[in-house]
Amino acid sequence: MVDIRNIVILTGAGISAESGIGTFRDAGGLWEQHRVEDVATPEAFARNPDLVLRFYDMRRENIQSAQPNAAHWSLAHLDATWPGELTIITQNVDDLHERAGARRLIHMHGEHLSAWCMACDARNEWRSTLLDRPPCPDCGQPALRPDIVWFGEMPYRMDEIEAALRCCDLFVSIGTSGAVYPAAGYVQTARYYGARTLELNLEPSQGSVFFHESRMGKAGDLVPQWVEEILA
Ligand code: APR
């Protein structure tokens, strides 16, 4: 076993599934119920802003009643105790990692609980609705949009992510289908720079072949087991 000091963890919708937040691509997932082109692109927002805002208002409300599960809690414990570098990159836009206490966290696809003002570029914590076009707390313009990275937009904090991937000894992917780039390619980047790679998922992801090791099961079982192992 190589000496592990720096860890990068990538999480996806599967880690929040046991908290009752639906995934995107599983049977009955969000993208079976809605077309990406209708609700998750800048073009959709330009074409029908009410439809898009209503969709995100509903999801923003839903995540606030969900609770972190054992996988979120154990990653937060690892974050608090791991002496080396550790970066949790989440594709999730819920706040369950931080509610469990995770600190070294990057929301690469944005956050439900944040509103972004298209007039002044400010970002503010947001818990209520946007459909009613509330004024921006900073500039007063009714120009707020969900602070979500839509398809066709650039994910956040790419430089920090790239830097973390280049120097990690272990890359762990949890609960993601590996269907959406750039996150789907992080395993290959980490591996190229010499990291050991591990996948924890309900079923083999699309990029399963790129991992040194894959463990199949629920995040709520697999993640606490793995955290215990790595801290032992
Ligand atoms: N434990 C572990 N894995 C699970 C669980 C669970 N309890 N439940 C489901 N999974 C797995 C599924 O098998 C699937 O491989 O989680 C994965 C979820 O995949 P997706 O629904 O595609 O979610 P994700 O990979 O996060 O999607 C990436 O796509 O639409 C965009 O921006 C959205 O961030 C999202 C991105």
py3Dmol code that shows the C-alpha trace and the ligand (Angstrom):
import py3Dmol

protein = """\
ATOM      1  CA  MET A   1       0.000   0.000   0.000  1.00  0.00           C
ATOM      2  CA  VAL A   2       1.456   3.388  -0.991  1.00  0.00           C
ATOM      3  CA  ASP A   3       1.856   6.061   1.613  1.00  0.00           C
ATOM      4  CA  ILE A   4      -1.278   8.228   1.462  1.00  0.00           C
ATOM      5  CA  ARG A   5      -1.128  11.846   2.503  1.00  0.00           C
ATOM      6  CA  ASN A   6      -3.262  13.819   0.051  1.00  0.00           C
ATOM      7  CA  ILE A   7      -6.818  12.736  -0.692  1.00  0.00           C
ATOM      8  CA  VAL A   8      -9.340  14.005  -3.239  1.00  0.00           C
ATOM      9  CA  ILE A   9     -12.937  12.841  -2.920  1.00  0.00           C
ATOM     10  CA  LEU A  10     -15.482  13.408  -5.680  1.00  0.00           C
ATOM     11  CA  THR A  11     -19.129  13.030  -4.745  1.00  0.00           C
ATOM     12  CA  GLY A  12     -22.307  12.890  -6.814  1.00  0.00           C
ATOM     13  CA  ALA A  13     -26.045  12.509  -6.384  1.00  0.00           C
ATOM     14  CA  GLY A  14     -25.718   8.928  -5.095  1.00  0.00           C
ATOM     15  CA  ILE A  15     -24.288  10.135  -1.776  1.00  0.00           C
ATOM     16  CA  SER A  16     -27.471  12.099  -1.081  1.00  0.00           C
ATOM     17  CA  ALA A  17     -29.869   9.394  -2.326  1.00  0.00           C
ATOM     18  CA  GLU A  18     -30.274   7.864   1.156  1.00  0.00           C
ATOM     19  CA  SER A  19     -31.182  11.340   2.431  1.00  0.00           C
ATOM     20  CA  GLY A  20     -34.180  11.258   0.104  1.00  0.00           C
ATOM     21  CA  ILE A  21     -32.816  13.530  -2.614  1.00  0.00           C
ATOM     22  CA  GLY A  22     -33.447  11.916  -5.999  1.00  0.00           C
ATOM     23  CA  THR A  23     -30.548  11.231  -8.367  1.00  0.00           C
ATOM     24  CA  PHE A  24     -30.518  12.313 -12.011  1.00  0.00           C
ATOM     25  CA  ARG A  25     -29.993   9.184 -14.089  1.00  0.00           C
ATOM     26  CA  ASP A  26     -31.308   6.266 -12.013  1.00  0.00           C
ATOM     27  CA  ALA A  27     -34.732   4.838 -12.880  1.00  0.00           C
ATOM     28  CA  GLY A  28     -37.262   7.529 -11.952  1.00  0.00           C
ATOM     29  CA  GLY A  29     -34.442  10.090 -11.680  1.00  0.00           C
ATOM     30  CA  LEU A  30     -34.843  13.803 -12.265  1.00  0.00           C
ATOM     31  CA  TRP A  31     -33.797  13.666 -15.907  1.00  0.00           C
ATOM     32  CA  GLU A  32     -36.533  11.106 -16.624  1.00  0.00           C
ATOM     33  CA  GLN A  33     -39.089  13.579 -15.307  1.00  0.00           C
ATOM     34  CA  HIS A  34     -37.705  16.745 -16.915  1.00  0.00           C
ATOM     35  CA  ARG A  35     -35.747  17.417 -20.074  1.00  0.00           C
ATOM     36  CA  VAL A  36     -32.315  18.934 -19.423  1.00  0.00           C
ATOM     37  CA  GLU A  37     -32.933  21.272 -22.375  1.00  0.00           C
ATOM     38  CA  ASP A  38     -36.077  22.650 -20.668  1.00  0.00           C
ATOM     39  CA  VAL A  39     -34.706  23.386 -17.201  1.00  0.00           C
ATOM     40  CA  ALA A  40     -30.920  23.179 -16.981  1.00  0.00           C
ATOM     41  CA  THR A  41     -29.374  25.312 -19.719  1.00  0.00           C
ATOM     42  CA  PRO A  42     -28.894  29.083 -20.103  1.00  0.00           C
ATOM     43  CA  GLU A  43     -31.030  28.860 -23.263  1.00  0.00           C
ATOM     44  CA  ALA A  44     -33.900  27.312 -21.296  1.00  0.00           C
ATOM     45  CA  PHE A  45     -33.701  30.177 -18.792  1.00  0.00           C
ATOM     46  CA  ALA A  46     -33.767  32.756 -21.589  1.00  0.00           C
ATOM     47  CA  ARG A  47     -36.712  31.016 -23.278  1.00  0.00           C
ATOM     48  CA  ASN A  48     -38.888  30.271 -20.259  1.00  0.00           C
ATOM     49  CA  PRO A  49     -37.511  31.750 -17.022  1.00  0.00           C
ATOM     50  CA  ASP A  50     -40.671  30.980 -15.024  1.00  0.00           C
ATOM     51  CA  LEU A  51     -40.413  27.264 -15.770  1.00  0.00           C
ATOM     52  CA  VAL A  52     -36.736  27.189 -14.765  1.00  0.00           C
ATOM     53  CA  LEU A  53     -37.216  29.280 -11.608  1.00  0.00           C
ATOM     54  CA  ARG A  54     -40.194  27.185 -10.511  1.00  0.00           C
ATOM     55  CA  PHE A  55     -38.148  23.996 -10.994  1.00  0.00           C
ATOM     56  CA  TYR A  56     -35.281  25.297  -8.832  1.00  0.00           C
ATOM     57  CA  ASP A  57     -37.612  26.863  -6.235  1.00  0.00           C
ATOM     58  CA  MET A  58     -39.109  23.431  -5.682  1.00  0.00           C
ATOM     59  CA  ARG A  59     -35.760  21.720  -5.415  1.00  0.00           C
ATOM     60  CA  ARG A  60     -34.402  24.435  -3.098  1.00  0.00           C
ATOM     61  CA  GLU A  61     -37.362  23.826  -0.799  1.00  0.00           C
ATOM     62  CA  ASN A  62     -36.917  20.033  -0.914  1.00  0.00           C
ATOM     63  CA  ILE A  63     -33.274  19.973   0.084  1.00  0.00           C
ATOM     64  CA  GLN A  64     -33.937  22.070   3.179  1.00  0.00           C
ATOM     65  CA  SER A  65     -35.990  19.299   4.770  1.00  0.00           C
ATOM     66  CA  ALA A  66     -33.441  16.559   3.923  1.00  0.00           C
ATOM     67  CA  GLN A  67     -30.868  15.444   6.510  1.00  0.00           C
ATOM     68  CA  PRO A  68     -27.250  14.325   6.046  1.00  0.00           C
ATOM     69  CA  ASN A  69     -26.781  10.548   6.121  1.00  0.00           C
ATOM     70  CA  ALA A  70     -24.007   8.287   7.442  1.00  0.00           C
ATOM     71  CA  ALA A  71     -21.881   8.907   4.316  1.00  0.00           C
ATOM     72  CA  HIS A  72     -21.939  12.705   4.783  1.00  0.00           C
ATOM     73  CA  TRP A  73     -21.202  12.388   8.501  1.00  0.00           C
ATOM     74  CA  SER A  74     -18.256  10.071   8.023  1.00  0.00           C
ATOM     75  CA  LEU A  75     -16.679  12.256   5.296  1.00  0.00           C
ATOM     76  CA  ALA A  76     -17.032  15.252   7.619  1.00  0.00           C
ATOM     77  CA  HIS A  77     -15.295  13.237  10.352  1.00  0.00           C
ATOM     78  CA  LEU A  78     -12.486  12.392   7.924  1.00  0.00           C
ATOM     79  CA  ASP A  79     -12.222  16.065   6.929  1.00  0.00           C
ATOM     80  CA  ALA A  80     -11.923  17.084  10.588  1.00  0.00           C
ATOM     81  CA  THR A  81      -9.293  14.494  11.468  1.00  0.00           C
ATOM     82  CA  TRP A  82      -7.197  13.841   8.356  1.00  0.00           C
ATOM     83  CA  PRO A  83      -3.781  15.458   8.881  1.00  0.00           C
ATOM     84  CA  GLY A  84      -2.825  15.700   5.189  1.00  0.00           C
ATOM     85  CA  GLU A  85      -4.410  17.608   2.340  1.00  0.00           C
ATOM     86  CA  LEU A  86      -8.010  16.674   1.684  1.00  0.00           C
ATOM     87  CA  THR A  87     -10.456  18.111  -0.844  1.00  0.00           C
ATOM     88  CA  ILE A  88     -14.088  17.095  -1.178  1.00  0.00           C
ATOM     89  CA  ILE A  89     -15.286  18.074  -4.645  1.00  0.00           C
ATOM     90  CA  THR A  90     -19.025  17.736  -4.891  1.00  0.00           C
ATOM     91  CA  GLN A  91     -21.181  17.884  -7.990  1.00  0.00           C
ATOM     92  CA  ASN A  92     -24.153  18.145  -5.651  1.00  0.00           C
ATOM     93  CA  VAL A  93     -25.966  21.417  -5.170  1.00  0.00           C
ATOM     94  CA  ASP A  94     -27.498  20.442  -1.822  1.00  0.00           C
ATOM     95  CA  ASP A  95     -25.823  21.519   1.425  1.00  0.00           C
ATOM     96  CA  LEU A  96     -25.642  18.133   3.151  1.00  0.00           C
ATOM     97  CA  HIS A  97     -21.832  17.915   3.209  1.00  0.00           C
ATOM     98  CA  GLU A  98     -21.511  21.238   5.018  1.00  0.00           C
ATOM     99  CA  ARG A  99     -24.452  20.540   7.312  1.00  0.00           C
ATOM    100  CA  ALA A 100     -22.601  17.389   8.408  1.00  0.00           C
ATOM    101  CA  GLY A 101     -19.597  19.610   9.132  1.00  0.00           C
ATOM    102  CA  ALA A 102     -17.338  19.222   6.068  1.00  0.00           C
ATOM    103  CA  ARG A 103     -15.098  22.266   5.590  1.00  0.00           C
ATOM    104  CA  ARG A 104     -12.613  21.445   2.820  1.00  0.00           C
ATOM    105  CA  LEU A 105     -15.386  21.431   0.232  1.00  0.00           C
ATOM    106  CA  ILE A 106     -15.779  22.651  -3.357  1.00  0.00           C
ATOM    107  CA  HIS A 107     -19.243  22.949  -4.921  1.00  0.00           C
ATOM    108  CA  MET A 108     -18.205  22.659  -8.559  1.00  0.00           C
ATOM    109  CA  HIS A 109     -21.798  22.789  -9.886  1.00  0.00           C
ATOM    110  CA  GLY A 110     -23.021  25.619  -7.636  1.00  0.00           C
ATOM    111  CA  GLU A 111     -25.447  25.614  -4.711  1.00  0.00           C
ATOM    112  CA  HIS A 112     -29.216  25.613  -4.311  1.00  0.00           C
ATOM    113  CA  LEU A 113     -28.958  27.915  -1.306  1.00  0.00           C
ATOM    114  CA  SER A 114     -27.241  30.684  -3.233  1.00  0.00           C
ATOM    115  CA  ALA A 115     -28.651  33.278  -5.633  1.00  0.00           C
ATOM    116  CA  TRP A 116     -26.504  34.962  -8.252  1.00  0.00           C
ATOM    117  CA  CYS A 117     -27.314  38.459  -9.447  1.00  0.00           C
ATOM    118  CA  MET A 118     -26.969  38.867 -13.201  1.00  0.00           C
ATOM    119  CA  ALA A 119     -26.905  42.672 -12.782  1.00  0.00           C
ATOM    120  CA  CYS A 120     -24.105  43.128 -10.208  1.00  0.00           C
ATOM    121  CA  ASP A 121     -22.553  39.611 -10.020  1.00  0.00           C
ATOM    122  CA  ALA A 122     -23.124  39.346  -6.239  1.00  0.00           C
ATOM    123  CA  ARG A 123     -23.879  35.994  -4.664  1.00  0.00           C
ATOM    124  CA  ASN A 124     -26.120  35.825  -1.605  1.00  0.00           C
ATOM    125  CA  GLU A 125     -27.382  33.005   0.579  1.00  0.00           C
ATOM    126  CA  TRP A 126     -30.935  32.279  -0.584  1.00  0.00           C
ATOM    127  CA  ARG A 127     -33.509  30.018   1.058  1.00  0.00           C
ATOM    128  CA  SER A 128     -36.836  31.227  -0.331  1.00  0.00           C
ATOM    129  CA  THR A 129     -38.195  31.519  -3.871  1.00  0.00           C
ATOM    130  CA  LEU A 130     -36.894  33.317  -6.969  1.00  0.00           C
ATOM    131  CA  LEU A 131     -40.006  32.982  -9.145  1.00  0.00           C
ATOM    132  CA  ASP A 132     -41.449  36.184  -7.649  1.00  0.00           C
ATOM    133  CA  ARG A 133     -38.341  38.112  -8.859  1.00  0.00           C
ATOM    134  CA  PRO A 134     -37.133  39.445  -5.486  1.00  0.00           C
ATOM    135  CA  PRO A 135     -34.619  42.327  -5.579  1.00  0.00           C
ATOM    136  CA  CYS A 136     -30.918  41.564  -5.243  1.00  0.00           C
ATOM    137  CA  PRO A 137     -29.855  42.399  -1.641  1.00  0.00           C
ATOM    138  CA  ASP A 138     -26.778  44.183  -3.048  1.00  0.00           C
ATOM    139  CA  CYS A 139     -28.008  46.255  -6.024  1.00  0.00           C
ATOM    140  CA  GLY A 140     -31.795  46.082  -5.729  1.00  0.00           C
ATOM    141  CA  GLN A 141     -32.338  44.795  -9.274  1.00  0.00           C
ATOM    142  CA  PRO A 142     -34.809  41.912  -9.828  1.00  0.00           C
ATOM    143  CA  ALA A 143     -32.042  40.009 -11.594  1.00  0.00           C
ATOM    144  CA  LEU A 144     -31.405  36.928  -9.455  1.00  0.00           C
ATOM    145  CA  ARG A 145     -30.911  33.469 -10.937  1.00  0.00           C
ATOM    146  CA  PRO A 146     -30.140  30.128  -9.285  1.00  0.00           C
ATOM    147  CA  ASP A 147     -26.401  29.857  -8.567  1.00  0.00           C
ATOM    148  CA  ILE A 148     -26.302  26.552 -10.443  1.00  0.00           C
ATOM    149  CA  VAL A 149     -23.870  25.585 -13.190  1.00  0.00           C
ATOM    150  CA  TRP A 150     -26.125  24.688 -16.100  1.00  0.00           C
ATOM    151  CA  PHE A 151     -25.158  22.501 -19.050  1.00  0.00           C
ATOM    152  CA  GLY A 152     -22.917  24.553 -21.307  1.00  0.00           C
ATOM    153  CA  GLU A 153     -21.569  26.672 -18.424  1.00  0.00           C
ATOM    154  CA  MET A 154     -18.139  26.459 -16.820  1.00  0.00           C
ATOM    155  CA  PRO A 155     -17.921  24.600 -13.472  1.00  0.00           C
ATOM    156  CA  TYR A 156     -16.569  26.578 -10.522  1.00  0.00           C
ATOM    157  CA  ARG A 157     -13.069  26.570  -9.031  1.00  0.00           C
ATOM    158  CA  MET A 158     -11.479  24.524 -11.810  1.00  0.00           C
ATOM    159  CA  ASP A 159      -7.948  25.750 -11.012  1.00  0.00           C
ATOM    160  CA  GLU A 160      -8.160  24.578  -7.397  1.00  0.00           C
ATOM    161  CA  ILE A 161      -9.592  21.234  -8.516  1.00  0.00           C
ATOM    162  CA  GLU A 162      -6.843  20.705 -11.074  1.00  0.00           C
ATOM    163  CA  ALA A 163      -4.169  21.545  -8.483  1.00  0.00           C
ATOM    164  CA  ALA A 164      -5.656  19.109  -5.950  1.00  0.00           C
ATOM    165  CA  LEU A 165      -5.850  16.316  -8.547  1.00  0.00           C
ATOM    166  CA  ARG A 166      -2.216  16.796  -9.528  1.00  0.00           C
ATOM    167  CA  CYS A 167      -0.918  16.194  -6.038  1.00  0.00           C
ATOM    168  CA  CYS A 168      -3.300  13.621  -4.602  1.00  0.00           C
ATOM    169  CA  ASP A 169      -2.164  10.139  -3.572  1.00  0.00           C
ATOM    170  CA  LEU A 170      -5.689   8.769  -3.417  1.00  0.00           C
ATOM    171  CA  PHE A 171      -8.752   9.695  -5.487  1.00  0.00           C
ATOM    172  CA  VAL A 172     -12.125   8.400  -4.324  1.00  0.00           C
ATOM    173  CA  SER A 173     -15.321   8.745  -6.337  1.00  0.00           C
ATOM    174  CA  ILE A 174     -18.606   8.298  -4.481  1.00  0.00           C
ATOM    175  CA  GLY A 175     -22.134   8.030  -5.893  1.00  0.00           C
ATOM    176  CA  THR A 176     -21.649   9.427  -9.372  1.00  0.00           C
ATOM    177  CA  SER A 177     -22.527   7.850 -12.711  1.00  0.00           C
ATOM    178  CA  GLY A 178     -19.472   9.267 -14.477  1.00  0.00           C
ATOM    179  CA  ALA A 179     -21.706  10.640 -17.216  1.00  0.00           C
ATOM    180  CA  VAL A 180     -20.851  14.336 -16.973  1.00  0.00           C
ATOM    181  CA  TYR A 181     -17.483  15.918 -17.768  1.00  0.00           C
ATOM    182  CA  PRO A 182     -15.234  17.415 -16.561  1.00  0.00           C
ATOM    183  CA  ALA A 183     -15.880  15.536 -13.267  1.00  0.00           C
ATOM    184  CA  ALA A 184     -16.102  12.209 -15.099  1.00  0.00           C
ATOM    185  CA  GLY A 185     -12.499  12.686 -16.256  1.00  0.00           C
ATOM    186  CA  TYR A 186     -10.981  13.413 -12.839  1.00  0.00           C
ATOM    187  CA  VAL A 187     -10.180   9.752 -12.216  1.00  0.00           C
ATOM    188  CA  GLN A 188      -7.978   9.703 -15.293  1.00  0.00           C
ATOM    189  CA  THR A 189      -6.238  12.955 -14.349  1.00  0.00           C
ATOM    190  CA  ALA A 190      -5.559  11.745 -10.803  1.00  0.00           C
ATOM    191  CA  ARG A 191      -4.317   8.413 -12.080  1.00  0.00           C
ATOM    192  CA  TYR A 192      -2.073  10.074 -14.652  1.00  0.00           C
ATOM    193  CA  TYR A 193      -0.372  11.965 -11.807  1.00  0.00           C
ATOM    194  CA  GLY A 194       0.127   8.753  -9.860  1.00  0.00           C
ATOM    195  CA  ALA A 195      -2.861   8.493  -7.512  1.00  0.00           C
ATOM    196  CA  ARG A 196      -4.471   5.265  -6.402  1.00  0.00           C
ATOM    197  CA  THR A 197      -8.153   5.370  -7.449  1.00  0.00           C
ATOM    198  CA  LEU A 198     -11.202   3.919  -5.724  1.00  0.00           C
ATOM    199  CA  GLU A 199     -14.870   3.966  -6.679  1.00  0.00           C
ATOM    200  CA  LEU A 200     -17.734   3.560  -4.183  1.00  0.00           C
ATOM    201  CA  ASN A 201     -21.054   3.320  -6.009  1.00  0.00           C
ATOM    202  CA  LEU A 202     -24.294   1.377  -6.142  1.00  0.00           C
ATOM    203  CA  GLU A 203     -23.352  -0.013  -9.555  1.00  0.00           C
ATOM    204  CA  PRO A 204     -20.340   0.311 -11.866  1.00  0.00           C
ATOM    205  CA  SER A 205     -20.186   3.863 -13.212  1.00  0.00           C
ATOM    206  CA  GLN A 206     -19.563   4.649 -16.871  1.00  0.00           C
ATOM    207  CA  GLY A 207     -15.872   5.150 -16.053  1.00  0.00           C
ATOM    208  CA  SER A 208     -15.554   2.137 -13.777  1.00  0.00           C
ATOM    209  CA  VAL A 209     -12.766   0.676 -15.918  1.00  0.00           C
ATOM    210  CA  PHE A 210     -10.496   3.631 -15.018  1.00  0.00           C
ATOM    211  CA  PHE A 211     -10.426   2.813 -11.279  1.00  0.00           C
ATOM    212  CA  HIS A 212      -7.898   0.540  -9.582  1.00  0.00           C
ATOM    213  CA  GLU A 213     -10.665  -0.678  -7.290  1.00  0.00           C
ATOM    214  CA  SER A 214     -14.474  -0.539  -7.298  1.00  0.00           C
ATOM    215  CA  ARG A 215     -16.722  -1.368  -4.384  1.00  0.00           C
ATOM    216  CA  MET A 216     -20.435  -1.713  -5.046  1.00  0.00           C
ATOM    217  CA  GLY A 217     -23.095  -0.904  -2.459  1.00  0.00           C
ATOM    218  CA  LYS A 218     -24.873   1.942  -0.747  1.00  0.00           C
ATOM    219  CA  ALA A 219     -22.863   5.022   0.164  1.00  0.00           C
ATOM    220  CA  GLY A 220     -24.351   4.903   3.673  1.00  0.00           C
ATOM    221  CA  ASP A 221     -22.617   1.529   4.204  1.00  0.00           C
ATOM    222  CA  LEU A 222     -19.488   1.804   2.042  1.00  0.00           C
ATOM    223  CA  VAL A 223     -18.314   5.284   3.010  1.00  0.00           C
ATOM    224  CA  PRO A 224     -18.228   4.784   6.810  1.00  0.00           C
ATOM    225  CA  GLN A 225     -16.402   1.458   6.257  1.00  0.00           C
ATOM    226  CA  TRP A 226     -13.816   3.086   3.991  1.00  0.00           C
ATOM    227  CA  VAL A 227     -13.311   6.057   6.359  1.00  0.00           C
ATOM    228  CA  GLU A 228     -12.735   3.677   9.252  1.00  0.00           C
ATOM    229  CA  GLU A 229     -10.197   1.787   7.123  1.00  0.00           C
ATOM    230  CA  ILE A 230      -8.265   4.871   6.043  1.00  0.00           C
ATOM    231  CA  LEU A 231      -8.126   6.291   9.573  1.00  0.00           C
ATOM    232  CA  ALA A 232      -6.994   2.951  11.066  1.00  0.00           C
TER     233      ALA A 232
END
"""
ligand_1 = """\
36
APR
N -25.177 4.859 -2.752
C -24.198 4.955 -3.707
N -24.457 5.214 -4.993
C -25.741 5.414 -5.360
C -26.804 5.334 -4.435
C -26.488 5.042 -3.076
N -27.416 4.939 -2.121
N -27.957 5.571 -5.111
C -27.622 5.780 -6.392
N -26.290 5.681 -6.549
C -25.483 5.869 -7.771
C -26.175 5.457 -9.048
O -25.980 4.088 -9.314
C -25.493 6.369 -10.089
O -24.358 5.729 -10.634
O -25.218 7.262 -7.901
C -25.055 7.592 -9.276
C -25.866 8.854 -9.550
O -25.642 9.257 -10.870
P -26.366 10.533 -11.505
O -27.814 10.500 -11.220
O -25.941 10.622 -12.926
O -25.747 11.765 -10.651
P -24.351 12.496 -10.818
O -23.316 11.544 -11.302
O -24.097 13.233 -9.568
O -24.660 13.533 -11.976
C -23.653 14.422 -12.382
O -25.183 15.561 -13.814
O -27.213 16.529 -14.360
C -25.965 16.738 -13.858
O -25.362 18.621 -12.688
C -25.950 17.357 -12.489
O -24.205 17.208 -10.837
C -25.037 16.451 -11.705
C -24.246 15.736 -12.775
"""
view = py3Dmol.view(width=600, height=400)
view.addModel(protein, "pdb")
view.setStyle({"model": 0}, {"cartoon": {"style": "trace"}})
view.addModel(ligand_1, "xyz")
view.setStyle({"model": 1}, {"stick": {}})
view.zoomTo()
view.show()
